[in-house]
Amino acid sequence: MTTEISIQSKKLPNGNKSSDTHSPTDTHSLSEVNSPSEGYSPSEGHSPSEGYSPSEGYSPSDGYSPSEGYSPQWRDTVDYIEDITYRIWEQGNVEYVRDTYTPQCPVWVLGGGCVGTEQVVANTTRTLDMFPDRTLFPTRVLWNGDNVRGYHSSHLISTHMTYRETDQSSDRDLDEKQRFDVFSRECHGNQARIRVIAHCMIRDGRIFEEWLMRDNGELYRQLGIDTTMAAKKLALKWKQDEPDHLEWLESEYNRAMEKDGMGFEMDLQNIPNKLHRPAYRYLAHFIAERYQKVWGFQRMSSGKSFDDLVREIYHPHARFESPQTGNKDLVGWEGIGGLHDTFVFGSSDSVKMSVDWIIIEPGDDTREKRSGRSPNAWRYPQPSDLKHKEMFHSNFNDTAADVAESFTVAVRWTLAGKVKAIDAGISLTHDPLDIPSDREEQLVVMGESHLQCVGFRIIRDVTVYDSNAVLAQILLHSSIDE
């Protein structure tokens, strides 16, 4: 069954309840709505167009426009996200947060979230104090939604920064610094470049909910900080100062483990031609359902099954980048298939992936059939791809030729399961840890992936999650964090 969590009554990281995220009549949950497999399943051979009409797709009015709620200051969601991010960070206009976030906006972070504009301002100010030259390069911004239920944006960022130890940072309360702070004078002048994905919901030009994925483990590694020590301090902070965050982790674990299917109706209002929406829905589900299987229990059960599905959904020469790879590219089936044994859930027989939101962005090309020419081997490298191609044109014969052959899918997800703490810890640190060999821990990973695709395969996977917060959960009940 799908776990329904009403946004209006959802518990926030500080124990309060959200009061401004939705209108009183909007009670849908974060993972609400129908399973995308209802009506058809690409993996079971059902017709992808079954149950869909060309005009299907929610629209608040016939005059729907992607600028609704943004005009006249911004053109659309992409323009908005790029503009406010640059103003706040590179231009240092932190006060602009108050104009672009709602007063009680929750920001969900695996390592510890916050609620409210003032906390966002304080956190941003502190980060800029430590990293005054920080830049956030907008690699890609994907979006869907509308100004009624809220626009979704998925902002993939490459961020570069240099740590500066200032008088302000060195004068922080010594007890607080000793207990929880991981930065030191030894980090001064060290540089780092990491990936971030910020997933926002926006209405009337203001962010009312945000999920932030940032790989702090990689940040610490590049700055010369002991990542195990950093994770131990974070675990201590949760236990001593932030019990509400531990409750949130528990609720996220239960939500992901109890959820069946993907649990929401995909929004396609970023696809301007309604005739094309059923085809793009099919493509997004085709990728997301298989992605869920790769990283969920179906394929984590063994290295062999994992490798089989990697070969089914990834391109033979796909590129893969995530915290697991040290944010360096792995290339091809062999490289990606080898991730099973080093994945934090690789030893788990109890893991589920909750797919919490999907966005698809079409490329600039089409699938027009070219008579007399052999198919593009890069886009259709295997015989199975040609079969999918023929089925796609058969089921969407009126629109298939106009649908993009290249596209990008953003998938926001939550992984949950039980792991052997010692095996999971070694997979993250590559060092032996003082953990009892029989200890099991509940683990939650909140992440997002940008999947660049051609034909019916992923050619590039950029995945972001906080590996430091994952390790902190493993160390939470272990003797080494006492």
Salt bridges, closest charged atoms under 4 A:
ASP26 OD2 - HIS22 ND1 2.54
ASP26 OD1 - HIS28 ND1 2.21
GLU32 OE1 - HIS28 ND1 3.77
GLU32 OE1 - ARG149 NH2 3.32
GLU44 OE1 - HIS46 NE2 3.40
GLU56 OE2 - ARG281 NH2 3.94
ASP79 OD1 - ARG75 NH2 3.89
ASP83 OD1 - ARG87 NE 2.94
GLU95 OE1 - ARG98 NH1 2.09
GLU118 OE1 - ARG98 NH2 2.61
GLU176 OE1 - ARG179 NH2 3.36
ASP181 OD1 - ARG126 NH2 3.87
ASP181 OD2 - ARG172 NH2 2.31
ASP181 OD2 - LYS177 NZ 3.64
GLU209 OE2 - LYS10 NZ 2.45
GLU218 OE2 - ARG221 NH2 2.49
ASP241 OD2 - ARG179 NH2 3.31
GLU242 OE2 - LYS237 NZ 3.82
GLU247 OE1 - LYS11 NZ 2.59
GLU252 OE1 - ARG255 NH2 2.94
ASP260 OD1 - LYS352 NZ 3.45
ASP307 OD2 - ARG311 NE 2.90
ASP308 OD2 - LYS304 NZ 2.86
GLU312 OE2 - ARG290 NE 3.51
GLU321 OE2 - ARG195 NE 2.80
GLU321 OE1 - ARG460 NH2 3.33
ASP329 OD2 - ARG319 NH2 2.63
ASP341 OD1 - HIS340 ND1 3.12
ASP356 OD1 - ARG255 NH1 2.83
ASP356 OD1 - LYS259 NZ 3.33
GLU361 OE1 - ARG140 NH1 2.72
ASP365 OD2 - ARG379 NH1 2.43
ASP385 OD2 - ARG457 NE 2.90
GLU390 OE1 - LYS369 NZ 3.63
GLU405 OE1 - ARG379 NH1 3.21
GLU448 OE2 - HIS199 ND1 3.06
ASP481 OD2 - LYS239 NZ 3.86
GLU482 OE2 - LYS239 NZ 3.40
